């Protein structure tokens, strides 16, 4: 890649170079063959390619997050109340507890991105409450993730300032928060899948490769 890039840029006229970048070099020749010029342009090209790939990856993971969320919803809402609230013996808690935390954490982050107060964690006492909660959350959540995706495309360098649950102030790039939301969701969905397997004998298929196959 670098060699090909060198061949392309080694004959770039001085007039096409960014102002001041190579102003100290001898300009008696109309064309440059200095490797520094090639390195400059190749690094610029590589950076643009990396940024595009990074945005595409983040968008893809946000799409995966929506898909995986639906897989968990479809299986969790098939549990009866006893299974939904069952406290497992090893101290991992219940499907209800994990699901409640997962949904609240995601809502907390999307509200922070929009500059809103996340509010308190909402309880989900039983499976009958979980179903309408999930349906309402689907609409809101997908709208939020769509907005995050749009923000990433339109302003990939955007920084989000927020206050955490301890009252501490932070500022982070939006893409870092987006990846954190996906990573946090993946961790807890894995826990829920393991719990559902122990309760019903069947895990929830959540592998990223399955998402891409579909």
KOLFI-941044 format. One record per residue (C-alpha): residue number from 1; x, y, z. Coordinates in steps of 0.2 Angstrom, whole numbers, plus 5000, padded with zeros to 4 digits. Layout:
(NUM; (X; Y; Z))
...
//
This chain:
(1; (5000; 5000; 5000))
(2; (5014; 5012; 5005))
(3; (5024; 5009; 4989))
(4; (5009; 5012; 4978))
(5; (5005; 5027; 4988))
(6; (5023; 5033; 4985))
(7; (5022; 5031; 4967))
(8; (5006; 5042; 4966))
(9; (5012; 5056; 4977))
(10; (5030; 5057; 4972))
(11; (5025; 5067; 4957))
(12; (5014; 5079; 4966))
(13; (5017; 5097; 4961))
(14; (5023; 5109; 4974))
(15; (5008; 5120; 4971))
(16; (4996; 5106; 4977))
(17; (5005; 5103; 4993))
(18; (4997; 5110; 5009))
(19; (5004; 5127; 5013))
(20; (5019; 5127; 5024))
(21; (5021; 5109; 5026))
(22; (5037; 5107; 5016))
(23; (5041; 5125; 5014))
(24; (5059; 5123; 5019))
(25; (5062; 5111; 5004))
(26; (5071; 5116; 4988))
(27; (5057; 5122; 4976))
(28; (5068; 5123; 4961))
(29; (5061; 5107; 4954))
(30; (5043; 5107; 4948))
(31; (5040; 5089; 4955))
(32; (5045; 5081; 4971))
(33; (5052; 5064; 4974))
(34; (5056; 5065; 4992))
(35; (5049; 5051; 5003))
(36; (5043; 5063; 5016))
(37; (5030; 5069; 5004))
(38; (5024; 5051; 5001))
(39; (5024; 5048; 5020))
(40; (5014; 5063; 5023))
(41; (5000; 5059; 5010))
(42; (5000; 5040; 5014))
(43; (4997; 5044; 5032))
(44; (4983; 5056; 5028))
(45; (4975; 5042; 5017))
(46; (4978; 5029; 5030))
(47; (4970; 5040; 5043))
(48; (4954; 5043; 5033))
(49; (4953; 5024; 5029))
(50; (4954; 5020; 5047))
(51; (4942; 5033; 5052))
(52; (4929; 5027; 5040))
(53; (4932; 5009; 5045))
(54; (4930; 5013; 5063))
(55; (4913; 5022; 5060))
(56; (4907; 5007; 5050))
(57; (4912; 4995; 5064))
(58; (4903; 5006; 5077))
(59; (4888; 5007; 5067))
(60; (4888; 4988; 5064))
(61; (4890; 4985; 5082))
(62; (4875; 4997; 5086))
(63; (4865; 4987; 5074))
(64; (4870; 4971; 5082))
(65; (4865; 4978; 5099))
(66; (4847; 4980; 5093))
(67; (4847; 4963; 5086))
(68; (4854; 4955; 5102))
(69; (4842; 4965; 5112))
(70; (4827; 4957; 5102))
(71; (4834; 4939; 5104))
(72; (4834; 4942; 5123))
(73; (4817; 4950; 5123))
(74; (4810; 4936; 5113))
(75; (4816; 4922; 5125))
(76; (4814; 4931; 5141))
(77; (4796; 4935; 5138))
(78; (4793; 4917; 5136))
(79; (4797; 4913; 5154))
(80; (4784; 4912; 5167))
(81; (4784; 4923; 5183))
(82; (4793; 4910; 5193))
(83; (4807; 4907; 5181))
(84; (4808; 4926; 5177))
(85; (4810; 4930; 5196))
(86; (4820; 4915; 5201))
(87; (4835; 4919; 5211))
(88; (4849; 4907; 5206))
(89; (4858; 4898; 5219))
(90; (4876; 4904; 5215))
(91; (4871; 4922; 5219))
(92; (4870; 4928; 5200))
(93; (4852; 4935; 5204))
(94; (4837; 4933; 5193))
(95; (4833; 4936; 5175))
(96; (4822; 4950; 5180))
(97; (4836; 4959; 5190))
(98; (4849; 4957; 5176))
(99; (4836; 4963; 5163))
(100; (4831; 4978; 5173))
(101; (4849; 4983; 5176))
(102; (4853; 4981; 5157))
(103; (4838; 4991; 5151))
(104; (4841; 5005; 5164))
(105; (4859; 5007; 5160))
(106; (4856; 5009; 5142))
(107; (4842; 5021; 5144))
(108; (4854; 5031; 5156))
(109; (4868; 5032; 5143))
(110; (4856; 5037; 5128))
(111; (4849; 5051; 5140))
(112; (4866; 5057; 5144))
(113; (4870; 5058; 5126))
(114; (4855; 5069; 5123))
(115; (4860; 5080; 5138))
(116; (4845; 5074; 5149))
(117; (4844; 5068; 5167))
(118; (4844; 5048; 5167))
(119; (4832; 5047; 5182))
(120; (4830; 5033; 5194))
(121; (4831; 5014; 5189))
(122; (4813; 5008; 5185))
(123; (4808; 4991; 5193))
(124; (4801; 4977; 5183))
(125; (4792; 4966; 5196))
(126; (4785; 4952; 5185))
(127; (4785; 4946; 5167))
(128; (4768; 4954; 5164))
(129; (4776; 4971; 5167))
(130; (4792; 4967; 5157))
(131; (4782; 4964; 5141))
(132; (4774; 4982; 5140))
(133; (4791; 4989; 5147))
(134; (4800; 4981; 5133))
(135; (4788; 4986; 5119))
(136; (4789; 5004; 5125))
(137; (4808; 5003; 5127))
(138; (4810; 4996; 5109))
(139; (4802; 5012; 5102))
(140; (4812; 5024; 5112))
(141; (4828; 5014; 5112))
(142; (4829; 5011; 5093))
(143; (4826; 5030; 5091))
(144; (4840; 5034; 5102))
(145; (4852; 5022; 5094))
(146; (4847; 5029; 5077))
(147; (4851; 5046; 5083))
(148; (4868; 5040; 5090))
(149; (4872; 5033; 5073))
(150; (4867; 5049; 5064))
(151; (4878; 5059; 5077))
(152; (4893; 5047; 5073))
(153; (4891; 5050; 5054))
(154; (4888; 5068; 5055))
(155; (4900; 5073; 5069))
(156; (4912; 5058; 5073))
(157; (4922; 5069; 5085))
(158; (4908; 5074; 5096))
(159; (4911; 5075; 5114))
(160; (4898; 5071; 5127))
(161; (4899; 5079; 5145))
(162; (4889; 5070; 5158))
(163; (4888; 5067; 5177))
(164; (4890; 5049; 5183))
(165; (4880; 5041; 5197))
(166; (4893; 5047; 5210))
(167; (4891; 5065; 5204))
(168; (4907; 5065; 5195))
(169; (4909; 5075; 5179))
(170; (4916; 5068; 5164))
(171; (4918; 5071; 5145))
(172; (4921; 5057; 5132))
(173; (4920; 5055; 5113))
(174; (4903; 5049; 5108))
(175; (4911; 5034; 5099))
(176; (4918; 5028; 5115))
(177; (4901; 5029; 5124))
(178; (4893; 5020; 5109))
(179; (4905; 5006; 5111))
(180; (4903; 5005; 5130))
(181; (4884; 5004; 5128))
(182; (4887; 4989; 5116))
(183; (4900; 4981; 5127))
(184; (4890; 4983; 5143))
(185; (4875; 4975; 5134))
(186; (4885; 4961; 5128))
(187; (4891; 4957; 5145))
(188; (4874; 4956; 5153))
(189; (4865; 4948; 5139))
(190; (4878; 4934; 5140))
(191; (4873; 4932; 5159))
(192; (4855; 4932; 5155))
(193; (4858; 4919; 5141))
(194; (4867; 4908; 5154))
(195; (4853; 4910; 5166))
(196; (4840; 4906; 5154))
(197; (4850; 4890; 5149))
(198; (4851; 4884; 5167))
(199; (4832; 4887; 5169))
(200; (4826; 4880; 5152))
(201; (4840; 4870; 5146))
(202; (4842; 4881; 5130))
(203; (4854; 4897; 5129))
(204; (4849; 4912; 5119))
(205; (4859; 4913; 5103))
(206; (4869; 4929; 5103))
(207; (4885; 4927; 5094))
(208; (4890; 4941; 5083))
(209; (4893; 4930; 5068))
(210; (4875; 4925; 5069))
(211; (4870; 4943; 5067))
(212; (4880; 4945; 5052))
(213; (4874; 4929; 5044))
(214; (4856; 4936; 5046))
//
